[in-house]
């Protein structure tokens, strides 16, 4: 589940696992073809030793969520009262070492639901954002020591990591007083103390853009580039045309692409240098296309009536296109195209050509950079095939066959974590 709070256009990497699960209507012929291809590859080489080696298994309550970041597994679960009922707004985050599965620590955080809104790592810290419903909705963030789990601070708002020492806050909580208009803030990640704030008479949002900098978008059409830690203003510009308000920002390389809608309702995108806000190019898009703009590897991808086009962020020139696709995005270091009715396919980043088809596989979109994608296919009965699609490869690598069903599989660093029957969370390593 992805909880969209409207903070930024790009979805948090840690919460992409559930986006692209195919229909539960299985396609036996497709699976048979996949299995046949895997067997053909395996038969062409000497019989290897076991690739997928189980390392740990844990009971997993139905009301839980889990996230994998590199060599760490994080599991959230509700705390319970003496009555055995879940405690209101109190959840526990448990950390485990991967691939061993060794328990590291457990710490409390505030949330009303099991789904993690966001989980971030930053220089010895772990930041978890929950969701609390009540009089309005709030997204409290709790910071913990990554080695011990000790809670360092908690704020009643979502905090986004800008660099190893700074977090950004795009608003404040309805529980706290705030100046009229909108206010953006930065906090020290070690203490949770406010570093600086900037108030605006109109709506304003803030997001990190790399190299210790933050971008502020205001409702009156102004864009500001600030030092994330000090708040010092580095550059400021009005987005053309006059009266247009920037609606989102996408970063690719040293370019920031802003979407806007002018007073006549026309939609467009405009590209700027990420360090100076010097304009680079503009492009008019249809309203429907303006909703499908995202970073895709080193490109900016935008939807068209015929599919997805990859645009060079520096020049605005067309790089390549994927006909029939409704999205192209990077997950786990693999560039993936999605097409209605056809499922997912890995595409080559420089040309957009299809590398291998993932249709017919349950593919959980990766949650860590460079870890690849885990592909799950069903065999006879409960049998499950597991493969890993690594970055810069021409085909998935088969990891093994399991005699039972697994789902929600995500990769770590040389590890795979899946939900399994009887409310289990299982961990394997591979080599």
Secondary structure as UniProt FT lines:
FT   HELIX           13..15
FT   TURN            17..20
FT   HELIX           28..43
FT   STRAND          52..59
FT   STRAND          64..69
FT   TURN            70..71
FT   STRAND          72..80
FT   TURN            82..83
FT   STRAND          86..97
FT   TURN            98..100
FT   STRAND          103..110
FT   STRAND          118..122
FT   TURN            123..124
FT   STRAND          125..129
FT   STRAND          132..133
FT   STRAND          137..138
FT   STRAND          141..145
FT   TURN            146..148
FT   STRAND          151..155
FT   STRAND          160..161
FT   STRAND          166..169
FT   TURN            174..175
FT   STRAND          182..188
FT   TURN            189..191
FT   STRAND          194..200
FT   STRAND          204..210
FT   TURN            211..212
FT   STRAND          213..218
FT   TURN            219..220
FT   STRAND          222..227
FT   TURN            228..230
FT   STRAND          233..238
FT   TURN            242..243
FT   STRAND          245..252
FT   TURN            253..254
FT   STRAND          255..261
FT   TURN            263..264
FT   STRAND          267..273
FT   TURN            274..276
FT   STRAND          279..285
FT   HELIX           287..290
FT   STRAND          293..296
FT   TURN            297..298
FT   STRAND          299..304
FT   TURN            305..306
FT   STRAND          307..312
FT   TURN            313..315
FT   STRAND          318..323
FT   STRAND          325..331
FT   TURN            332..333
FT   STRAND          334..339
FT   TURN            340..342
FT   STRAND          343..347
FT   TURN            349..351
FT   STRAND          354..357
FT   TURN            359..360
FT   STRAND          362..364
FT   TURN            369..370
FT   STRAND          373..378
FT   TURN            381..382
FT   STRAND          384..389
FT   TURN            391..392
FT   STRAND          397..402
FT   STRAND          406..412
FT   TURN            413..414
FT   STRAND          415..420
FT   TURN            421..423
FT   STRAND          424..430
//
